[in-house]
Amino acid sequence: MPASLSFFLREAPGPPDDGPAARLLAETLNRAAQRGASDIHVEPTEHGWRIRLRVDGVLHEMPSPPANLRDAFVTRVKVLARLDIAERRVPQDGRLRLAVAPGKVEDYRVSALPTVHGEKLALRRLEALPPDLSLAALGFDARHRPLVETAIRAPHGLVLVTGPTGSGKTLSLYAFLQMLNDHSRNLCTVEDPPEIQLAGVNQVSVREKTGLTFAVALRALLRQDPDVIMVGEIRDAETADVALKAAQTGHLVLATLHTNDAPSAIGRLVDIGVAPYNLASALRLVTAQRLVRHLCPHCRTPDSLAPAALAAAGFVRETPCDWTPYAARGCPACHGVGYRGRVGIHQVMPTSLAIRELVNAGATGQAIARQAQADGAASLREAALTRVREGATSLAEAIAATDAA
């Protein structure tokens, strides 16, 4: 057995087990760490099972595991995550911490879901915060950074980060908190659940079964003399109402919302019951974001794109002669994918006086979007095309990431 796997099996909590299921789990977790995977999917099928790793937003299947190890593998994970191994009829959630190499410990959030062919497991790697959490490292353009810094350093108000699941919203909020994290401020969060523990921040984990909802936790936090409150997600009218009131009464509130772009966030909040005049007075800034895959620097290759293709994507009066577009190729350094890592693209929309007036008047999302564009807020597609021009990503990746934006 490789030394790294032996170490893993000695250090992993739970019952001692040097069997094939434990070795397969160790190998899977090591490979996930080496590839920088965000999630591990263990999926039963009609005639067996498969393991897939999500790397840079795309699932990649591992070599087929032995069919006879499926049940033992699932049981091993459930024991380590302190789940009920006898319960296979209802979903379960757990958490585990494992040593994957000497001196390297990783946390995982585990979800077990019953399917027609057996239990499916999803393990989310809860990686430590990257050492560089600056706005530049997150992908914010130089012209957007002052706008974001001004909003998050305001004494009160609401700052929203929007985007689909897996677009890096939580990391952006953690970065904002770290920028504000000093001895002079009381920082509190309400999350479901906290993905990373932040030193100096009071983090509350939502527990729906016990009645500790986002709204209940928020009301309790308001009696804790907070300066900054982070809300993991605004899901309903009650949470939105409490968050807006907090933002109007001397607190800075940072929150996430699921919308395709920044202007749509306003319509979403109004739809769930927020009064437009309250939103107009409290909202300071909305950012929408996506993650695009970064071209592997070792194998990216020049791409001969026709001017018509560039124009169709959104480039105006561009020809390939002005700059060099690149495409993915694949090499051993990127495991043949052509991409390595991801970079953020952002639409940053401060709430100007004109936008506040539109919100207060109940204007449509299209009207707000037009005003945001007039104020200089670039769309997500424009932000992605900037990455293409820089050679950071390919045109195909930029289009795929912003097609619905």
N, C-alpha and C positions, 0 to 999 in steps of 0.2 A: 504493500500500500504506500502511495506517495507520502512523504513526511508532512506536507501541508494538510492532507486529509486526516492523518493520524492525530495531528494537533487539534483539528476541528472536533474530532470525535471525543477527545479527552476533555475539551473545554466546554462543549455544548451542554446546556442544562438538560434535565430530563433523565429518563432511565438509560443506564449504560447499554449501548447497542453497537456492536461492531459488525452487524449484518449487512447484506447487500443494499437494503433500503436506506440505511444510514449513510453508506458510502455514496449511493446515488444522490442523496440529498446534499451531501457535502460537495460532490462534484458539480451539482447544479448551481449551488450558491457561489462556489468559487468562479464558475464560468460567468455567472451573472455579474459578479463584482469586476472581473477582468474586462468584460464587454461594456461595463457601465450601464447595465440594464436598469430600467426603472421599475419593471414589474416582471413577475414570474407567473405564468399561467399553467396550471396542472389540470388537464381536461380529459374526462373520460369519453370514450367513443363506443360505438356499438360493438366493435371487436377488439378493443384495447384501450390505449390512452396515449397522450402526447404531452410534451412539455415545450412551451414556447417562451421566449424572452422578448420583452419589448425594449428595443434599443433605438434611441433617438426617435421615438414615436411609432416605430414600425415593428411588428411582430416577426420573429425569426424562430423557426422550429429547430429544436435540438435533435440529435440522432435518436431514433426510436428507442424508448426504454423497454426493458423486458416486460412482457405482458403480465407475468406472474408477480411483479413487484408493486402493482398499482395500489392494492389495498394496504400493504405494509407501508408504502411511501406516504399515503394519505394519513394513516394512523400516526406515523412518526411525526408529521408536521402538526397534527392536531394535539398530540401529547405535549409537544414543545410549546405550542401556543396556548396551552391550558384550556382547550376546548373539550367538550363532552364527546368522547369517541364513540359512545353508544347512540348518540343522536345523529341521525342522518336524514331527518324529515324536514327540518327547519333550518334556515340560514343561521350561521354563527360567525361572530367576529372575535378576534383575539390579537395578541401581540407577542412577539418573541424577540429575544436578543441572543445572537450566536456569534461565536468566534470563528471567523472564516480563514484566518491565518494568524501566525504569531504576532501579537500586538494589535490586531485589527478585529474590532467587534462591530457588528452591524445590527441594526434594528429593522424589524419587518412588521408590517401590519397584515394580518391574515384574515381572509374572508372565505368561509366555506359555504357553498351553495348547492343544494340538491338539484340534480338534473335527471332526465329520463334514463341516463346511462350510469348514474352514480354521482358522487360528490365532486364538484369542481372547486379547486382552490385557486385563489389569487393572492400572491404575496407582493406587497408594495415595499420596495426598499426605501427606508427612511434614512437617506444619506445625511451626513452632517452638513451644516452650512458651508458653502465654498468660502475660501479665505478672502476673496475679493467680492464684496457685496455692493460695490459702488454702482451708481446709475449707469456709468459707462460700461461696466462689466455685464450689466443686465441687458445692454443693447440699446439704451436710450440715446438718441442723437444729441449732439452738442446743443442744438437750438432748443431741445425739449427739456434738458436737465434743469435749467433755472426755473422753468414753469412748475416742474414736479417738486423741486426743493422748496419753492415758495409756498406751495399748497400744503405740504406735509409739515412745514415749520410754522404754519399759522396756529394761533392759540385755540381756534375752534373751527368747526365746519366738517363737511363730509367729503371724503376722497374715495372714489370708487375705482376698482380694478375689474375689468370685465373680460370675458373670453370663455371659450369652451373648456371642458374638463381636460386637464393635461397641458394647458397653455402656459403654466408657470405663474399663475396668479398668486398662489400662496407664497412662493419664493419672493415675489416682488413686495408683498406686504411685510414679510420678514425683513427684507432689506430696508424698507422704510422704518420699521421698528428699530433696527440696529442703528440707523442714522440718528434716531431720537433717544437712544438708550443711554442715559447718564443718570447720575445720582439726584438730579434736580427734578426728575419726572417720575410719576407713577404710571407705568405702562401695564395694561391689562388686555387679555385676549379671551374671546369665547370661540372655541373651535370644536369640530366634530370629526375626529379628535385632533389634538395637537400633533402635528407631524414631526416637529423638531422642538426639543426643549431649549428655550432661550434663557440664558443667564440674565438675571435682573428683571425679568418679565413675569408677571403673575398670569399664568395660563389656566383657564377653566375648560374642562372637557364636558361637552354636552352629553347628558344621559336621558334620552327621551323616556325610557322605561320608568325612571324614578321621578319624572316630571321636571327634570332640569333641562328645559328647552332653551333655545337662543334667547327668547324674550325674557324668561325668568332669570337667566344668568345675567343678562344685560341690566335688568332692574336692580339686581343685587350689587352688581359692580358700581352702579351709580351711587350707592351708599358707601363705597370704598374710597371716595375722594380721588378718582382717576384723572389723569391729565390726557392720556391717549388710550383709546379703546379700539381694539381690532376685532371685527366680527367676521368669522370664517366665511359666512355666506348669508346674504339676505334672501330668505326663502318665502316669507309670508308677510302679510300686512302688519301683524303684531310686532314682529322683529323690526320691520321697516319703520314703524311708528316710534318705537322706543329709540332706535338709532338716530332718527331725525331729531327727536326731542333732545337727545344727548348732544348732538351737533349744534343745536340752537342754544344750549345752556352752558356754554363755556368749555366743551370738550371737543377734542379732535377725534373723529371717528374714521377709521380705515376699514373698508369692507369690500367683499367681492360680490359679483353679480354675474349671472349667465346671460349674456347677450352677444350678438355677433360683432357689434361695433360700439363706439362710445355714444353717439347720439341716441341709439336704441335703448340705452340704460334709462334715460328719462321716461320714455314711454312705458318701459317695463315697470318702473316704480309706480307710475300713475295707474297702470292697469291693476296692480295689486292693492291699490287703495290709498296711496300717498296723495295728500292734497297738493296741487301744483304750487300754491303760494308758499307752503312749507318747504317744498323741494327747492324752489327758486331762491329762498333766503339762506338755505343751509349748504347747498352743493357748491363745492369749490373747483373740483377737477374730476374728470373721468378719463381713464386710460383704457384702451382696448389693446389686447396683445395676442400674439401667436408665437410659436416657436418654429423656426425653419431649420432644416438640417444644414450643417456647415460642410462645405466641400472638403474632402480630404486634401490637405496641402501637398501630400506626397504624389498624388496621382491625378489631380484635376487636369483636364485637358481643354484647350481652346475649342469653342463651339462656333461653328460657322452658321449663325442665324441670319435668315433673310430679313431685310428691313420690314417687310410686311408682317413677319412674326413678332418683331419687336413692337411695331405699332399696334398690333392686335392685343398685346399684353398690357399696353398702356404707356409705353415710351413715346414721347412726342419729338418729332423731327430728329430721330436718332438713326445712326447707321453703325454697323459693327466696326467701321474704321475708326470711330472716335474713342472706343475703349474695347477691351477684350472680354467677351462673355465666356464663361467656362461651363463645362458639363462634367458629370460624374463618370468615372471610368472603373475604378476598383483595383485594389492592390492588397498585399498581405497586411499592411498597416491598418487598413479599415475593414479587414475581413472580407474583401471583395465587394463591399457595398458601394463605395465611392463617396460616402459621407462619414464624417467623424465629429460627433458632438452637435449641439444645436445653439442657435443664437436667437435672441428675441427681436421681434419687430413690434412697434408700438404706434398707436394712434393716440395722441395726447390732445384732450379738449378741455381747456380751462373754461369756466362758465363766465363769459364776458357779460357786460351789462345787457347787450343785445340778446344774448341767449337767455338770460334771466327773464327778460321781458317776454320773450316767446314762451318760455315755460309757464310763466304766470298767466299768460293769455290762453294756455291750453293748445298751443300750436302743435302741428303734426310732427312726426319724426323726420319727415323729409324736409320740412321747413327748418328744423333745428340743424339738420345735417348741412343744408345749404349755408346757413349762417356760420357754422363751424368752419366750413371750407373758406368762406369769405374772411374769417378771422385768422386763417392760415393753418388750420389743423389738417395735416396730410392724412389721406386714407391709409388703411392697412396695406392695400395693394401698392400704393406709392412708396410706403416704407419698405416693402419687400423688394420692389424694383431697385431701391437704393442699394440693398444688399447684393443684388445681381450686378449692378454697376461696379461695386467694390470688389467683386470676385469672391465674395463670401459664400454665395449659394448659386444654384443654377436657376435658369428661367423656369424650368419645369417645376422645381420645388416651390418657387415663389408663387406660381399660379395655383398649384395644388393647395398651398396653405391659406390662400386668400380668395379662393373661388367663390365662397359663400359670403364673404365679408362685404 
